[in-house]
Amino acid sequence: MPGIYIFENGISFSGNGAVTGNGVMFFIGIPNQYIQPSDAFFNNSGNGNINLTAPTSGLYTGLVIFQSRYDSDVLQIVGNGMSTTYNGVIYAPDAQVNTTGGGTNSTGGIISQSLACGGNGAVTIGSQVATTMTLTSSNSSPTSDQSLTFTAAVSATDGLIPAGSVTFSETPNGSATAVVLCSNKALAANGKATCTTSIMTESGSPYTVTAAYGGNTTFKPQTATLNQYVYTATTTTATALPSSPTTGQQVVFTAAVVPAPDSGTMAWTITYGSSGGSSGSLSCNSTTALSAGSATCTVNAGILQAANSPYTVTAVYSGDTFYATSTGTLNLVVGQSTSSTAAAATPTNNAATDTATVTGNGNGIGPTGSVTFYVCANTTTGCTSTTAGATQVGSATSLSAGQATSGSYPVTSGTSYCFAAYYSGDMNYANSSDTTADQCFTAS
């Protein structure tokens, strides 16, 4: 794990195992020893691979091996293994550094009293540090000629931030010729370079976008690629038939995509409650696959209600390889349906009642509300609430299963009477009444 490792008596590598450390520094000797000489040593005579990377922050940034200046013991940095890599500087100001092993070695630099080279291996001092790079796009689904920004982020295996520049290019689908988008864009202090362009169209999609980091004397070159799709913009429009339905009526919604794509699907959502009443959603019998650029969604009879109006209908086209996604929205207002009221009087001894039955044309959605009853005496032609002498019979009576019955009204034998029934209506149904002579009778 990262950290400063102190070896007061030295360290020796003699086996075949690999040693790897990232963000580490080996301190050889006794810290704060200013007078007595130290006998600590660093001896790599093993056959395994060593890969040490220096810290990237703190007091010892960039130092991978630090030997006390009061320690003159030889540092043997090259063993007999396949390779040793010291990503950082070796500091041994009072000692000799030996590279006499049989393996290969690379290091960022050596500060020592002397350097002894020998053996059969290869030693590279100040070699280029390996780099990695990522390439990202500001938009994964742009449309033709839309502005795009590509970002290349370069990092080094030693934890340092590389300098240099990046060139961005694109190759259209089916082409072998690359087009330069941005040349030699300098890396910022965070190791990133950006390129903004608006020349891509759907005709060349998908494009292979390449970012090439040129490297420098310290850092190795690197490339990264991505596939950039560019789509034809679309517009989705939703319509309803009928456009102004009433409670309980079947409605067919159609979503049309322009220009008409060859493939893709349509997703539907229908919600209600924006007017502050009850809220919810409902489903429909929909066709998800497009046909000639269109898809439909049918809400069966007996579902839509004026009480839940307006409904928000949303149709989302998925897009495909060539066409971009788009959304169509429709606000559907559902109006009241008509109602009808039929009433019949029931005289009994010295009293009579009137029962009204209210039906709605809502395909199974029943009416609510109340019925107010009136009675007129000495008539056989009917009664209305405004007829002279008309009397309201009690209070309004709430509907139960579509029916309401008036309170009992006293009658006199031999006198003719007529009832009238007025339905109040509700959010789903308009009001209605029965004032016909069908409710007339002569008390016996």
Sequence and secondary structure as in RCSB ss.txt:
>XXXX:A:sequence
MPGIYIFENGISFSGNGAVTGNGVMFFIGIPNQYIQPSDAFFNNSGNGNINLTAPTSGLYTGLVIFQSRYDSDVL
QIVGNGMSTTYNGVIYAPDAQVNTTGGGTNSTGGIISQSLACGGNGAVTIGSQVATTMTLTSSNSSPTSDQSLTF
TAAVSATDGLIPAGSVTFSETPNGSATAVVLCSNKALAANGKATCTTSIMTESGSPYTVTAAYGGNTTFKPQTAT
LNQYVYTATTTTATALPSSPTTGQQVVFTAAVVPAPDSGTMAWTITYGSSGGSSGSLSCNSTTALSAGSATCTVN
AGILQAANSPYTVTAVYSGDTFYATSTGTLNLVVGQSTSSTAAAATPTNNAATDTATVTGNGNGIGPTGSVTFYV
CANTTTGCTSTTAGATQVGSATSLSAGQATSGSYPVTSGTSYCFAAYYSGDMNYANSSDTTADQCFTAS
>XXXX:A:secstr
  EEEEETT EEE SS  EEEESEEEEES TT  SS B   EEE  SS EEEE  SSSTTTTEEEEE TTB   E
E   SSSEEEEEEEEEEEEEEEEE SSSEEEEEEEEEEEEEE SSS EEES  B EEEEEEES SS BTT  EEE
EEEEEETTS    SEEEEEEE TT    EEEEEEEE  TTSEEEEEE    GGG SEEEEEEE   SSB  EEEE
EEE  BB  EEEEEEESSS BTT  EEEEEEEES  SS BEEEEEEE TTSS  EEE  EE  B BTTEEEEEE 
TT   GGG  EEEEEEE   SSB  EEEEEEE  B B EEEEEEEEEETTEEEEEEEEEESSTT    SEEEEEE
EES SS   TTSTT EE SS EE BTTEEE   EE  TT EEEEEEEE   SSB  EEE SGGGEEE  
